[in-house]
Amino acid sequence: MAINYGSKRTVVGAHYGLRDWLAQRVTGGLMAIFTLVLLAQVLFSRGPIGYDKWAGIFSSQWMKVLTFSVIVSLLYHVWVGMRDVWMDYVQSVGMRLALQIFTIVWLVGCAGWAIQVLWRV
């Protein structure tokens, strides 16, 4: 016997599942690619690694764009993960909201700091 829910179907949860799962994989993959590119630049460069070497790596425009993309990916990756942790383990709605707001404020602050450091090079 088939059950027809029609328009009386109760929607439970936010249904972020597939989108967030895919976002975690895409952002994780981008961060892995960035890590490999950075490692290749460090390993195949000549001379000691100091501030000048790091500044040289991040001074080119394509590396700044790639790094900016990774910063945005990292922030979204962290947001999805922390939001899921707060939703799964914090029962109080008020506390969960406070933790989510704190997480957003912290991540925006980290983004501002990271971009400031990146564009200063």
C-alpha positions in Angstrom: 0.0 0.0 0.0 1.5 3.3 -1.1 1.3 6.3 1.1 0.5 9.6 -0.6 1.8 12.5 1.5 0.7 15.1 -1.1 0.8 18.7 0.4 0.5 17.4 4.0 4.1 16.3 4.0 6.1 17.5 7.0 9.4 19.0 6.2 12.0 18.3 8.8 15.5 19.7 8.9 17.3 22.1 6.6 18.0 19.6 3.8 21.5 20.9 3.2 22.8 17.3 2.8 23.9 16.9 -0.8 24.8 20.5 -1.4 27.0 20.7 1.7 28.5 17.3 1.1 29.5 18.4 -2.4 30.7 21.8 -1.1 32.9 20.0 1.5 34.5 17.9 -1.2 35.0 20.7 -3.7 36.5 23.1 -1.1 38.6 20.3 0.3 39.9 19.4 -3.2 40.7 23.1 -3.9 42.6 23.3 -0.7 44.5 20.1 -1.5 45.5 21.5 -5.0 46.6 24.7 -3.4 48.8 22.8 -0.9 50.4 20.8 -3.7 51.1 24.0 -5.7 52.6 25.7 -2.7 54.7 22.7 -1.8 56.0 22.5 -5.4 57.0 26.1 -5.3 58.8 25.7 -2.0 60.5 22.4 -2.9 61.6 23.4 -6.3 62.9 26.9 -5.4 66.5 27.5 -4.9 68.1 29.0 -1.8 67.0 29.3 1.8 63.4 29.9 2.6 62.8 33.2 4.3 60.5 36.1 4.1 61.8 37.2 0.7 61.1 33.7 -0.7 57.5 33.7 0.7 56.8 37.2 -0.5 58.1 36.2 -3.9 55.7 33.2 -4.0 52.7 35.3 -3.1 53.5 38.4 -5.0 52.3 37.2 -8.4 48.7 38.0 -9.3 47.7 34.4 -10.1 48.9 33.2 -6.7 47.0 36.0 -5.0 43.9 35.0 -6.8 44.4 31.3 -6.1 45.1 32.1 -2.4 42.1 34.3 -2.2 39.9 31.5 -3.6 41.4 29.1 -1.1 40.7 31.5 1.8 37.0 31.8 0.7 36.9 28.0 0.3 38.4 27.4 3.7 35.9 29.8 5.3 33.0 28.1 3.7 34.4 24.7 4.5 34.8 25.6 8.2 31.3 27.2 8.3 29.6 24.1 7.0 31.5 21.9 9.4 31.0 24.1 12.5 27.3 24.7 11.6 26.8 21.0 11.4 28.6 20.4 14.7 26.4 23.1 16.4 23.2 21.7 14.9 24.1 18.1 15.9 25.4 18.6 19.4 23.9 21.8 20.9 20.3 21.3 21.9 19.5 24.8 23.2 18.3 26.9 20.3 19.6 30.1 21.9 23.0 28.7 22.6 23.2 27.2 19.1 22.3 30.6 17.6 24.9 32.3 19.8 27.6 29.8 18.8 26.7 30.2 15.1 26.9 34.0 15.3 30.2 33.8 17.1 31.5 31.4 14.4 30.4 33.8 11.7 32.0 36.8 13.4 35.2 34.8 14.0 35.4 33.7 10.4 34.7 37.1 9.0 37.5 38.5 11.2 39.9 35.7 10.1 39.0 36.5 6.4 39.7 40.2 6.9 43.1 39.4 8.5 44.0 36.8 5.9 43.2 39.1 3.0 45.0 42.0 4.6 48.1 39.8 5.0 47.8 38.5 1.4 47.4 41.9 -0.2 50.2 43.4 1.8 52.8 41.2 0.1 
